Amino acid sequence: GEDFRTIDWKVFARTDKLYTKKYEEERNLTLHIVVDYSGSMKYGEKTSKASYAAMLSLGFAYLALKNNEKFVLSTFGPQLEVFRPRKGRKQLAAMLEYFNEIKPHGTTVFEQSLAKYKHYINSRSMVVVISDFLFDIAEIDQFLQRYKDHEVYLVQVLDPVEKSLNELEGDYKLKDSETSALMRTFISPLLRRDYTKKLSEHTEKLRKAAQDTGARFYSFTTNTPVFDAFYEMVGKGE
């Protein structure tokens, strides 16, 4: 139940065991990992956002396993799917099997899904939500207010091309991966600048919304090594 940020990573590298830098204390903490598996998460030039989110999910679950904590996986898209909270390697293996079987699809119903999920949490918990968060900031605000009594991590996952459009120029037919709607557009340097500006503004709004409620916000592209992402989130000991 220790804060992941207090883990001594040098000792972990030598022993493969988790130790905290300041103290050890037993708590009944359940780690809730809630992952966006809607259609937009299947996008990826090399590694899909869904695959990267799955790797992050398994990483968080592994840390909970090493610390003998219960952890539970849930996914949302058109509907909410929830595991039972359990400890141990069988739970981790079940998560891996689940990720190997499911495919991202359908539309995102973020606030509705997270409002429903709140009923599965019976005590103060750590809640990690992994998504591209490409939806209305008002939904994020509602979620954060609803979960402000918990320790919340928002982990944004984007594809490198999606983040900057650097590799795209000219005429394109764009297909909405959630609704299948088609739009024809011409990607010019001006459009690229406007797009990156708006995406950056959206990301900063997410960061501010998290800060205002005591949550933590991180943003990664799928070409970021997973270990580097975890060091950013839990290894710095802020």
Disulfide bonds with the S-S distance in Angstrom:
none
